[in-house]
Amino acid sequence: MDQVPQPDFRRVFDETPAPLLLLTPDFTIVHANRARLEATATTLEATVGRNLFEVFSMNPDDPAADGLVNLRDSLTEARETRRPVTMAIQKYDIPLPDGTWAERYWSPRNVPVLDDGGRVVWLLHRSDDITDYVHTREQVRASAEQNEVLRERADRVEADLFTRTRELERAVTDLARATARAEQAAAREQEATRAERAAAARNAQITESMAVGYLSMDADWVITYVNAEAVHALGRPREELVGGVVRELFPDTVGTDFEAGYRRAASTGETVTFDAHYPDPLNAWYEVRAVPEAGGVALYFLDITARHDAVQAAQAAAEQVRGLAEVALAMVDLDDVTDLVTVIAERGLAALGADGGSVAVHDLADPGALLSYVTASYGPGVQADYARLPLEAALPVCEAARTGTRVLVGDRDACLAYSPAMADVVTSTGSQAFASLPLRAEGRVIAVLTAGWNRPQDFPPVQVELLEAFAAQCAQALQHLQSRDAERRAAEAERRAGELARTSAQRQATLVAIAQALADADTQADVLTVLSGWGASLLGASGCGLCLLETGATHVVTSVTDSYAEVGARFQRVPADFPLPAIRSAATGQAFFLADRQETDAVLPGAAALYADAGVEASAAVPLRGRGQLLGCLTVGFAEARAWTVEERDLLRAFAALTAQALDRIAAHSAERAALAAASGIAETLQRSMLTAPPEPDHLEIAVRYAASATHAEVGGDWYDAFITSEGLTSLVIGDVTGHDMAAAAVMGQLRNLVRGIAFTLGEPPARLLAAVDRAAAGLGITTVATAVVAQVEQTPEHRAAGTRLLRWSNAGHLPPLLITADGRASYLGSDASGETGYETDLVLGWDPAVQRHDHEVVLQPGSTVLLYTDGLVERRGASLDRGMAWLAEAAAEMVRSAGEQALGLEELCDGLIELVGDHLDDDVALLALRAHPEDRPRPPEAGPNHVPEGLDAARRATPRGQAL
């Protein structure tokens, strides 16, 4: 094959359809191609050799014009970075000879051309005139100003144009670089021949690498040259193209815009530019520039199929928007939901380009079903088959209704993969792509719009957004009509409610009478009597009964009114699994509302025959629950079949609730009476042994409280004690024996007496006292574990002179005492300086009699209060102990601070703390409070009279030791 001829690259540059400028690095114009001169209405003579920004100026009448400023920045960036820079769309108007300005929009790109050393020698500026595109885009946007769908589509067109522009620019950039290198090579005279050959080779290589198709043909339409992009675009090998005749290789050019353009360029010697479509096998749109060249024609062509399709799609979308707008106007004039659904399905789906579809609404009579209007295009058979659908059906429309999300199925394979049920849909409708969109109103799905297509759908975002926008319009219109229909139905319901008001009032009055009668019932027999009288008349029942679950839930005991006495005798006590609805309800808590014997037999086979013996046709069984516990059920029977209304069901549930409350109250009273009788003797003994009155030594006030647990019926092991020792020391004791029964209470009494006796006799400090008690308990066989705090109030001459007292205490595993100052500051004794609730304590009593115990001291200032307490005061279910102790400290301190100068009384403090705990004690509470009153004034009246045991003086004389208080 002959050597491929080399193109005239200067001519190729001049004839390139893209507008080009070649600039020096300081922006001086070196050359402009024909497309550039035509686009800007200038000439080479008026531009070459001048600075770009001197030749072109901005429209003074356009204050928003900033194209040249942006261009200077972009050129500078390309020169400095030596990288191509693509600009956003710029507005730069062209001055006309008559002094006016023509509006123009451009898509610019600036490319640096480098020499072999990497230095910038030229700047190639390309700016495509896209004014028509911008105007088209604005027109499309204006026609769809109420729907932003088209804007996204126009942006995609712009993005496609930008992508194609960059492809062409890369080719032109390569061309410019090749031209620069060729000119440099030509300047090197000493290497002219070699340089020319190298330049030719490089130029040929660049031409081959251009992203724009290039084809030259002679006067006989014989192809003389094609570049690589042309080979790729035309889908044929170079060997087949070069030397071939265009009319023969591409017969579909004959008689088309292609042939007309080629012939016009050849005959007139002028460049001809046009867009045309070539059918299969290429099936593409091309932008063609036919340039006369050496007796033939050179063709520059670019595949613009994507751009053309995008514009077409935008125009189609505009048509869709206009069509949907007409549908929206039609929907406004409708006042019937059926007519609205018809318009949405028949006209709206057609405007969307769908081949068919449906609108499905919820069945008001059946929440588990959808009522569907199917378009007539699918035929009457499909309309009948899919007029009513179960909500749980495996269809896109049902999924959209259930989940509130759109469902898109793009083709036949996707339909078959979705569910087996879709195979019938595809076969019967002929559609193979579906989109189901929920129609929402006030956060709920009121209907589902489904569109179907007979061809596959990719569902691009713009299509989905258009579907969503139309669905929103449909939802608004449908909600309006449904709201109005709902108002009509409400008016009708109100009328019916008025008719039923008298019946309802009579039933409510009966229910009130039943409640009053049940309140006076003391036994189950009394309850049955109420059922026999008032209960049977409540709904006109022929009889009533109670089915009560025995302890252990293995059997059910029944009691019936006299009307069922004969059959009731057969079922006085039956197993919990006996096949009767009433027995099943009593055992499981399930409610039954049975309209007739047929429905009864369907629920429990064989039960209807048993009810027939009692003359029962319809029946109901409602569970009886008391305090979260299933007690049994209330059952009623009717001689005739009946349909149970919601009101009747609610009425019977209320009747059952009153009955359960009465039964629960009767059972609770019986248990309470038994418990009170059993506990009365224990409580009396416990009160005598534990709750002794505390002493009241001079200027010391002691208050005590004991509150029993709300959840325990047994007595516990909490105790407190306060007494004066033989040495005159006021002693305070708080303790808690493990366990919660009579044994714990007995051990508590033994320990209390040991502490009292040893403390009074030995006169030891608290640590030694507890050690002695621990040893004595072990020696006496008192095997228990207990916590305790023993505290003694002392006063040396130094403390007396200062008006203070010394509190000495020892802690055996108990919660720490709480000290509250007169000004309301609270801290736990034994806690560290940080005030945290960590504290020092020794081992509990009853664990190791040999353990070493320790005393602790604190000075009590006048007005100070010390609280000793058991864990019931601070422990709460679900809360940590630290949290409970923090609460106690804050609560006590706040009460003292709130009293201010009035000085909160000790009794008031104790009452306040017990009141804060309330009736929700999880454990017993023992509370012992000590207050040190100032000694420079009389004992406060609220502290009561000074009182000590009568025999204390005689005992002290008999055991003279220590220092008197």
Buried (B, 14 or more C-beta within 10 A) or exposed (E): EEEBEEBBBEBBBBBBBBBBBBBBBEBBBBBBBBBBBEBBEBEBEEBBEEEBBEBBEBBEEBEEBEBBEBBEEBBBBBBEEEEBBBBEBBBBBBBEEEEEBEEBBBBBBBBBBBEEEEEBBBBBBBBBBBBEBBEBBEBBBEBBEEBEBBBBBBEBBBEBBBEBBBBBBBBBBBBBBBBBBBEBBEEEEEEEEEBBEBBBEBBBEBBBBBBBBBBBBBEEBBBBBBBBBBBEBBEBEBEEBBEBEBBEBBEBBEEBBBBBBBBBBBEEEEBBBBBBBBEEEBEBBBBBBBBBBBEBBBBBBBBBBBBBEBBEBBBEBBEBBEBBBEBBEBBEEBEEBEBBBBBBBBBBBBBBBBBBBBBBBBBEEEEEBBBBBBBEBBBEEBBEBBBEBEBEBEBBBBBBBBEEEBBBBBBBEBBBEBBEEBEEBBEBBBBBBBBBBBBBBEEEBBBBBBBBBEEEBEBEEBBBBBBBBBBBBBBBBBBBBBEEBEEEEEEEEEEEEEEEEEEEEEBEEBBEBBBEBBEEBEEBEBBBBBBBBBBBBBBEBBBBBBBBBEEEEEBBBBBBBEBBEEBBEEBEEBEBEBBBBBBBBBBBBBBBBBBBBEBBBEBBEEBBEBBEEBBBBBBBBBBBBBEEEBBBBBBBBBBEEBEBEEEBBEBBBBBBBBBBBBBBBBBEEEEEEEEEEEBEEEEEBBEEBBBBEBBBBEBBBBBBBBBBBEEBEBBBBBBBBBBBBBBBBBBBBBBBBBBBEEEBBBBBBBBBEBBBEBBBEBBBBBBBBBBBBBEBBBEEEBEBBBBBBBBBBBBEEEBEEEBBBBBBBBBBBBBBBBBBBBEBBBBBBBBEEEEEBEBEBBBBBBEEBEBEBEBBEBEBBBBBBBBBBBBBBBBBEEEEEEEBBBBBBEBBBEBBBEBEEEBBBBBBBBEBBBEEBEEEBBBBBBBBBBBBBBBEEEBBEBBBEEEBEEEBEEBBEEBEEBEEB
